[in-house]
Amino acid sequence: MNQPAAQPQADVAGDCLLDVFHITPVEPVKAEGVWITAKDGRRYLDFYGGHAVALLGYGHPRLCATLDAQARTLFFQSNAVDIAVRRRAAERLVKFGPKELTRAFFVNSGAEANENALRVAFLATRRPRIIAVTGAFHGRTAGAAAITAGHEKWYAYPNKPFDVTWVPVDDVAALEKAFGIDVAAIILEPVQGVAGAKDLSPEFMKAARALATCWGALFISDEVQCGMGRTGWPFAVMAHGIVPDIITTAKGLGGGFPVSAVLVTDALAAVVKKGDLGTTFGGGPLACAMVETVIDTIEQEDLLPRVRRLGERIRKEAVVGPVVGVQGAGYLIGLRTRRPAKEVLEQLRAKGIMAGSAGDPHIVRLLPPLVLEDAHVDLLIAALKEIPA
Protein backbone atom coordinates (compact mmCIF):
# COMPACT_ATOMS: atom_id res chain seq x y z
CA MET A 1 0.00 0.00 0.00
CA ASN A 2 2.98 2.38 0.30
CA GLN A 3 2.93 4.85 -2.57
CA PRO A 4 4.88 7.98 -3.46
CA ALA A 5 3.54 11.01 -1.66
CA ALA A 6 0.94 12.90 -3.66
CA GLN A 7 1.86 16.40 -4.72
CA PRO A 8 -0.08 19.00 -2.68
CA GLN A 9 -2.60 21.03 -4.62
CA ALA A 10 -3.83 24.54 -3.96
CA ASP A 11 -7.07 24.64 -1.98
CA VAL A 12 -9.05 26.38 -4.71
CA ALA A 13 -12.35 25.68 -6.38
CA GLY A 14 -11.35 26.45 -9.95
CA ASP A 15 -12.06 29.33 -12.29
CA CYS A 16 -15.86 29.09 -12.30
CA LEU A 17 -16.72 27.43 -8.97
CA LEU A 18 -17.35 29.14 -5.67
CA ASP A 19 -14.42 28.50 -3.36
CA VAL A 20 -16.38 27.06 -0.42
CA PHE A 21 -14.84 23.60 0.06
CA HIS A 22 -11.55 22.42 1.49
CA ILE A 23 -10.21 20.36 -1.41
CA THR A 24 -8.50 17.04 -0.73
CA PRO A 25 -5.36 16.76 -2.92
CA VAL A 26 -6.75 13.82 -4.93
CA GLU A 27 -8.53 14.07 -8.29
CA PRO A 28 -10.48 10.86 -8.98
CA VAL A 29 -10.95 9.95 -12.63
CA LYS A 30 -12.49 6.48 -12.28
CA ALA A 31 -13.47 3.96 -9.64
CA GLU A 32 -14.47 0.32 -9.36
CA GLY A 33 -15.68 -1.62 -6.35
CA VAL A 34 -14.02 0.00 -3.32
CA TRP A 35 -11.06 1.39 -5.28
CA ILE A 36 -10.57 4.89 -6.67
CA THR A 37 -8.02 5.75 -9.37
CA ALA A 38 -6.70 9.31 -9.35
CA LYS A 39 -5.57 11.44 -12.27
CA ASP A 40 -1.93 10.78 -11.37
CA GLY A 41 -2.51 7.01 -11.58
CA ARG A 42 -2.49 6.37 -7.83
CA ARG A 43 -5.09 3.95 -6.45
CA TYR A 44 -6.91 4.51 -3.17
CA LEU A 45 -8.94 2.16 -1.03
CA ASP A 46 -12.10 4.13 -0.30
CA PHE A 47 -13.06 4.15 3.36
CA TYR A 48 -15.15 7.31 2.96
CA GLY A 49 -17.56 6.56 0.12
CA GLY A 50 -18.04 10.16 -0.99
CA HIS A 51 -19.63 11.28 2.30
CA ALA A 52 -21.42 7.89 2.70
CA VAL A 53 -23.09 8.11 -0.72
CA ALA A 54 -21.33 5.23 -2.54
CA LEU A 55 -23.24 2.65 -0.51
CA LEU A 56 -22.50 -0.23 -2.88
CA GLY A 57 -19.14 1.03 -4.09
CA TYR A 58 -18.44 2.04 -7.66
CA GLY A 59 -19.62 0.50 -10.91
CA HIS A 60 -21.79 -2.11 -9.24
CA PRO A 61 -23.23 -4.13 -12.14
CA ARG A 62 -26.78 -4.10 -10.75
CA LEU A 63 -26.79 -0.31 -10.38
CA CYS A 64 -25.26 0.30 -13.79
CA ALA A 65 -27.74 -2.03 -15.48
CA THR A 66 -30.67 -0.39 -13.69
CA LEU A 67 -29.61 3.13 -14.58
CA ASP A 68 -29.10 2.22 -18.24
CA ALA A 69 -32.38 0.33 -18.56
CA GLN A 70 -34.46 3.01 -16.83
CA ALA A 71 -32.86 5.86 -18.77
CA ARG A 72 -33.70 4.13 -22.03
CA THR A 73 -37.28 3.43 -20.91
CA LEU A 74 -38.47 6.57 -19.11
CA PHE A 75 -35.89 9.19 -18.21
CA PHE A 76 -38.15 11.56 -16.27
CA GLN A 77 -41.72 12.31 -15.32
CA SER A 78 -43.04 14.47 -12.51
CA ASN A 79 -45.28 13.57 -9.58
CA ALA A 80 -48.22 14.88 -11.57
CA VAL A 81 -48.43 11.43 -13.17
CA ASP A 82 -48.46 7.97 -11.66
CA ILE A 83 -45.53 5.70 -12.57
CA ALA A 84 -45.01 2.09 -11.57
CA VAL A 85 -41.36 2.42 -10.61
CA ARG A 86 -42.22 5.08 -8.02
CA ARG A 87 -44.86 2.85 -6.46
CA ARG A 88 -42.44 -0.09 -6.39
CA ALA A 89 -39.64 1.97 -4.82
CA ALA A 90 -41.97 3.23 -2.08
CA GLU A 91 -43.14 -0.30 -1.34
CA ARG A 92 -39.57 -1.65 -1.19
CA LEU A 93 -38.45 1.19 1.08
CA VAL A 94 -41.25 0.91 3.64
CA LYS A 95 -40.80 -2.86 3.79
CA PHE A 96 -37.06 -2.33 4.41
CA GLY A 97 -37.72 -0.30 7.57
CA PRO A 98 -40.00 -0.60 10.62
CA LYS A 99 -43.35 -2.04 9.66
CA GLU A 100 -45.20 0.81 11.38
CA LEU A 101 -43.88 3.36 8.85
CA THR A 102 -46.01 2.65 5.82
CA ARG A 103 -45.80 5.71 3.56
CA ALA A 104 -42.89 7.31 1.70
CA PHE A 105 -42.34 10.72 0.15
CA PHE A 106 -39.37 11.02 -2.21
CA VAL A 107 -37.32 14.19 -2.46
CA ASN A 108 -33.71 14.93 -3.43
CA SER A 109 -31.35 15.53 -0.49
CA GLY A 110 -30.99 14.88 3.20
CA ALA A 111 -31.68 18.51 4.08
CA GLU A 112 -34.84 18.45 1.98
CA ALA A 113 -35.99 15.25 3.67
CA ASN A 114 -35.49 16.82 7.09
CA GLU A 115 -37.27 20.01 6.03
CA ASN A 116 -40.31 17.96 5.03
CA ALA A 117 -40.17 15.87 8.20
CA LEU A 118 -40.27 19.07 10.24
CA ARG A 119 -43.13 20.38 8.11
CA VAL A 120 -45.12 17.19 8.79
CA ALA A 121 -44.42 17.53 12.53
CA PHE A 122 -45.69 21.11 12.61
CA LEU A 123 -48.76 20.19 10.53
CA ALA A 124 -49.59 17.24 12.79
CA THR A 125 -49.08 18.91 16.17
CA ARG A 126 -49.64 22.62 15.51
CA ARG A 127 -46.88 23.26 18.05
CA PRO A 128 -43.95 25.71 17.66
CA ARG A 129 -40.85 24.09 19.20
CA ILE A 130 -38.30 21.42 18.20
CA ILE A 131 -35.83 19.59 20.45
CA ALA A 132 -32.42 18.91 18.91
CA VAL A 133 -29.24 17.27 20.20
CA THR A 134 -25.86 18.97 20.47
CA GLY A 135 -23.47 17.91 17.74
CA ALA A 136 -26.31 17.27 15.28
CA PHE A 137 -26.04 17.93 11.57
CA HIS A 138 -29.39 17.94 9.76
CA GLY A 139 -28.63 20.07 6.69
CA ARG A 140 -28.02 23.59 5.41
CA THR A 141 -31.49 24.70 4.30
CA ALA A 142 -33.36 27.12 6.55
CA GLY A 143 -35.23 24.66 8.77
CA ALA A 144 -32.63 21.90 8.78
CA ALA A 145 -29.83 24.35 9.55
CA ALA A 146 -31.75 25.79 12.48
CA ILE A 147 -31.39 22.39 14.20
CA THR A 148 -27.77 21.87 13.09
CA ALA A 149 -25.04 22.43 15.68
CA GLY A 150 -22.57 25.19 14.88
CA HIS A 151 -24.83 26.81 12.30
CA GLU A 152 -24.18 30.21 13.87
CA LYS A 153 -20.98 30.36 11.84
CA TRP A 154 -22.70 30.10 8.48
CA TYR A 155 -26.48 30.26 8.84
CA ALA A 156 -26.78 33.64 7.07
CA TYR A 157 -30.59 33.91 7.29
CA PRO A 158 -31.68 36.94 9.34
CA ASN A 159 -34.19 34.96 11.42
CA LYS A 160 -34.72 31.35 12.47
CA PRO A 161 -38.02 29.76 11.42
CA PHE A 162 -38.97 28.20 14.79
CA ASP A 163 -37.86 27.76 18.39
CA VAL A 164 -35.21 25.14 19.16
CA THR A 165 -34.16 23.66 22.50
CA TRP A 166 -30.75 22.01 22.55
CA VAL A 167 -30.08 18.95 24.70
CA PRO A 168 -26.58 17.57 25.38
CA VAL A 169 -25.78 14.12 24.02
CA ASP A 170 -26.98 11.33 26.35
CA ASP A 171 -28.21 13.77 29.03
CA VAL A 172 -31.55 12.20 30.01
CA ALA A 173 -32.20 14.73 32.77
CA ALA A 174 -31.82 17.64 30.34
CA LEU A 175 -34.06 15.80 27.89
CA GLU A 176 -36.79 15.50 30.51
CA LYS A 177 -36.57 19.24 31.26
CA ALA A 178 -36.72 20.14 27.57
CA PHE A 179 -40.10 18.54 26.87
CA GLY A 180 -43.38 20.41 27.25
CA ILE A 181 -46.77 20.85 25.67
CA ASP A 182 -45.32 23.18 23.01
CA VAL A 183 -42.89 20.60 21.58
CA ALA A 184 -43.75 19.42 18.07
CA ALA A 185 -40.91 16.89 17.76
CA ILE A 186 -37.53 15.74 18.84
CA ILE A 187 -35.13 15.07 15.97
CA LEU A 188 -31.92 13.11 16.40
CA GLU A 189 -29.37 10.98 14.58
CA PRO A 190 -29.01 7.58 16.31
CA VAL A 191 -25.36 7.77 15.24
CA GLN A 192 -24.26 11.36 14.69
CA GLY A 193 -22.26 11.54 11.47
CA VAL A 194 -20.57 14.93 11.22
CA ALA A 195 -19.98 14.92 14.99
CA GLY A 196 -17.65 11.99 14.41
CA ALA A 197 -19.74 8.80 14.37
CA LYS A 198 -21.00 9.43 17.89
CA ASP A 199 -23.52 6.75 18.81
CA LEU A 200 -26.26 7.88 21.19
CA SER A 201 -26.78 5.64 24.21
CA PRO A 202 -29.71 3.18 24.34
CA GLU A 203 -30.91 4.89 27.53
CA PHE A 204 -31.05 8.30 25.83
CA MET A 205 -32.77 6.91 22.74
CA LYS A 206 -35.44 5.08 24.77
CA ALA A 207 -36.01 8.11 26.99
CA ALA A 208 -36.51 10.30 23.91
CA ARG A 209 -39.10 7.90 22.53
CA ALA A 210 -40.94 7.59 25.83
CA LEU A 211 -40.98 11.35 26.47
CA ALA A 212 -42.17 12.14 22.96
CA THR A 213 -45.04 9.71 23.41
CA CYS A 214 -45.87 11.09 26.87
CA TRP A 215 -46.03 14.70 25.65
CA GLY A 216 -47.75 13.97 22.34
CA ALA A 217 -44.70 15.03 20.31
CA LEU A 218 -43.15 13.23 17.35
CA PHE A 219 -39.88 11.29 17.29
CA ILE A 220 -37.93 11.94 14.07
CA SER A 221 -34.96 9.66 13.35
CA ASP A 222 -32.57 11.38 10.96
CA GLU A 223 -30.94 8.49 9.11
CA VAL A 224 -29.54 10.50 6.22
CA GLN A 225 -26.07 9.18 7.02
CA CYS A 226 -26.62 6.25 9.38
CA GLY A 227 -29.50 4.64 7.49
CA MET A 228 -29.75 2.22 4.56
CA GLY A 229 -27.80 -0.55 6.26
CA ARG A 230 -24.76 1.51 7.22
CA THR A 231 -24.86 0.42 10.86
CA GLY A 232 -25.71 -3.18 10.01
CA TRP A 233 -29.43 -2.56 10.47
CA PRO A 234 -31.79 -1.30 7.76
CA PHE A 235 -32.11 1.85 9.89
CA ALA A 236 -29.97 2.55 12.95
CA VAL A 237 -32.94 3.23 15.23
CA MET A 238 -34.04 -0.38 14.79
CA ALA A 239 -31.04 -1.60 16.78
CA HIS A 240 -32.67 -0.01 19.85
CA GLY A 241 -36.06 -1.65 19.30
CA ILE A 242 -37.56 1.80 18.89
CA VAL A 243 -40.23 2.79 16.39
CA PRO A 244 -39.99 6.47 15.38
CA ASP A 245 -42.87 8.45 13.94
CA ILE A 246 -40.76 9.65 11.01
CA ILE A 247 -37.52 8.44 9.40
CA THR A 248 -35.53 10.53 6.95
CA THR A 249 -32.91 8.96 4.72
CA ALA A 250 -30.70 9.98 1.79
CA LYS A 251 -27.00 9.67 0.85
CA GLY A 252 -26.63 5.95 0.07
CA LEU A 253 -30.33 5.52 -0.71
CA GLY A 254 -29.70 5.77 -4.46
CA GLY A 255 -26.22 4.27 -4.44
CA GLY A 256 -24.82 7.53 -5.83
CA PHE A 257 -27.89 8.90 -7.59
CA PRO A 258 -29.38 11.96 -5.80
CA VAL A 259 -32.50 10.90 -3.89
CA SER A 260 -33.90 11.09 -0.38
CA ALA A 261 -37.08 10.06 1.36
CA VAL A 262 -39.35 10.70 4.31
CA LEU A 263 -41.07 7.68 5.87
CA VAL A 264 -44.15 8.21 8.04
CA THR A 265 -46.90 6.26 9.79
CA ASP A 266 -50.45 5.91 8.51
CA ALA A 267 -51.59 8.35 11.19
CA LEU A 268 -49.23 11.06 9.92
CA ALA A 269 -50.05 10.27 6.31
CA ALA A 270 -53.67 11.08 7.11
CA VAL A 271 -52.64 14.56 8.31
CA VAL A 272 -50.89 15.50 5.07
CA LYS A 273 -53.28 16.83 2.46
CA LYS A 274 -52.81 17.48 -1.24
CA GLY A 275 -50.54 20.48 -1.70
CA ASP A 276 -48.98 20.33 1.78
CA LEU A 277 -45.74 18.91 0.38
CA GLY A 278 -44.19 19.14 -3.05
CA THR A 279 -41.12 18.48 -5.17
CA THR A 280 -40.11 18.79 -8.82
CA PHE A 281 -37.35 16.21 -9.18
CA GLY A 282 -38.16 14.03 -6.16
CA GLY A 283 -39.59 10.65 -7.08
CA GLY A 284 -38.32 10.72 -10.64
CA PRO A 285 -38.06 7.36 -12.40
CA LEU A 286 -34.24 7.22 -12.45
CA ALA A 287 -34.03 7.90 -8.72
CA CYS A 288 -36.78 5.43 -7.86
CA ALA A 289 -35.28 2.69 -10.00
CA MET A 290 -32.00 3.11 -8.14
CA VAL A 291 -33.71 2.98 -4.74
CA GLU A 292 -35.40 -0.26 -5.67
CA THR A 293 -32.14 -1.82 -6.88
CA VAL A 294 -30.09 -0.64 -3.89
CA ILE A 295 -32.48 -2.32 -1.46
CA ASP A 296 -32.72 -5.46 -3.60
CA THR A 297 -28.92 -5.67 -3.69
CA ILE A 298 -28.48 -5.21 0.06
CA GLU A 299 -30.92 -8.03 0.67
CA GLN A 300 -29.89 -10.39 -2.13
CA GLU A 301 -26.18 -10.08 -1.32
CA ASP A 302 -26.95 -10.40 2.41
CA LEU A 303 -24.75 -7.39 3.22
CA LEU A 304 -26.07 -6.44 6.66
CA PRO A 305 -24.52 -9.36 8.61
CA ARG A 306 -21.18 -8.57 6.96
CA VAL A 307 -21.45 -4.90 7.95
CA ARG A 308 -22.10 -5.86 11.57
CA ARG A 309 -19.24 -8.37 11.62
CA LEU A 310 -16.61 -6.20 9.92
CA GLY A 311 -17.74 -3.10 11.75
CA GLU A 312 -17.14 -4.88 15.04
CA ARG A 313 -13.79 -6.11 13.76
CA ILE A 314 -12.71 -2.53 12.98
CA ARG A 315 -13.84 -1.41 16.44
CA LYS A 316 -11.73 -4.11 18.08
CA GLU A 317 -8.61 -4.00 15.89
CA ALA A 318 -8.25 -0.35 14.88
CA VAL A 319 -6.92 0.88 18.24
CA VAL A 320 -3.35 0.85 16.95
CA GLY A 321 -0.80 3.46 15.91
CA PRO A 322 -2.32 6.92 16.39
CA VAL A 323 -5.80 5.58 17.30
CA VAL A 324 -6.72 5.63 21.00
CA GLY A 325 -10.42 4.79 20.76
CA VAL A 326 -13.26 3.90 18.42
CA GLN A 327 -16.91 4.98 18.38
CA GLY A 328 -19.90 4.49 16.12
CA ALA A 329 -21.53 1.41 14.65
CA GLY A 330 -21.22 -0.77 11.56
CA TYR A 331 -19.63 1.23 8.76
CA LEU A 332 -20.15 4.61 10.42
CA ILE A 333 -17.06 4.66 12.60
CA GLY A 334 -15.02 7.36 14.27
CA LEU A 335 -11.37 6.68 15.06
CA ARG A 336 -10.25 8.89 17.94
CA THR A 337 -6.66 9.90 17.34
CA ARG A 338 -3.94 11.06 19.72
CA ARG A 339 -2.59 13.39 17.04
CA PRO A 340 -4.73 15.79 14.98
CA ALA A 341 -6.91 13.79 12.60
CA LYS A 342 -5.75 15.96 9.71
CA GLU A 343 -2.24 14.54 10.05
CA VAL A 344 -3.50 10.96 10.26
CA LEU A 345 -5.67 11.47 7.15
CA GLU A 346 -2.67 12.75 5.20
CA GLN A 347 -0.62 9.70 6.21
CA LEU A 348 -3.45 7.32 5.35
CA ARG A 349 -3.67 8.91 1.88
CA ALA A 350 0.08 8.45 1.48
CA LYS A 351 -0.53 4.76 2.12
CA GLY A 352 -3.37 4.64 -0.40
CA ILE A 353 -6.40 4.87 1.90
CA MET A 354 -9.10 7.54 1.73
CA ALA A 355 -10.94 8.43 4.93
CA GLY A 356 -12.75 11.52 6.17
CA SER A 357 -12.69 14.18 8.84
CA ALA A 358 -15.39 15.20 11.30
CA GLY A 359 -16.41 18.14 13.45
CA ASP A 360 -14.08 16.84 16.14
CA PRO A 361 -10.45 17.59 15.12
CA HIS A 362 -9.31 14.30 16.67
CA ILE A 363 -11.72 12.01 14.81
CA VAL A 364 -11.04 10.17 11.54
CA ARG A 365 -14.40 9.17 10.08
CA LEU A 366 -14.88 5.90 8.17
CA LEU A 367 -17.87 5.50 5.82
CA PRO A 368 -16.89 2.66 3.47
CA PRO A 369 -19.22 0.96 0.98
CA LEU A 370 -21.24 -1.97 2.31
CA VAL A 371 -19.38 -4.27 -0.10
CA LEU A 372 -16.18 -3.91 1.93
CA GLU A 373 -14.40 -7.22 2.62
CA ASP A 374 -12.01 -8.64 5.22
CA ALA A 375 -9.01 -8.07 2.98
CA HIS A 376 -9.81 -4.37 2.85
CA VAL A 377 -10.02 -4.17 6.63
CA ASP A 378 -6.63 -5.92 6.77
CA LEU A 379 -5.16 -3.11 4.66
CA LEU A 380 -6.64 -0.42 6.90
CA ILE A 381 -5.33 -2.00 10.12
CA ALA A 382 -1.90 -2.53 8.58
CA ALA A 383 -1.75 1.11 7.46
CA LEU A 384 -2.75 2.40 10.88
CA LYS A 385 -0.06 0.25 12.53
CA GLU A 386 2.59 1.91 10.33
CA ILE A 387 1.56 5.46 11.29
CA PRO A 388 3.47 6.84 14.29
CA ALA A 389 1.40 7.33 17.44
Order of alpha helices (4+ residues) and beta strands (2+ residues): beta-beta-beta-alpha-alpha-alpha-beta-alpha-beta-alpha-beta-alpha-beta-beta-beta-alpha-beta-beta-beta-alpha-alpha-alpha-beta-beta-alpha-beta-beta-alpha
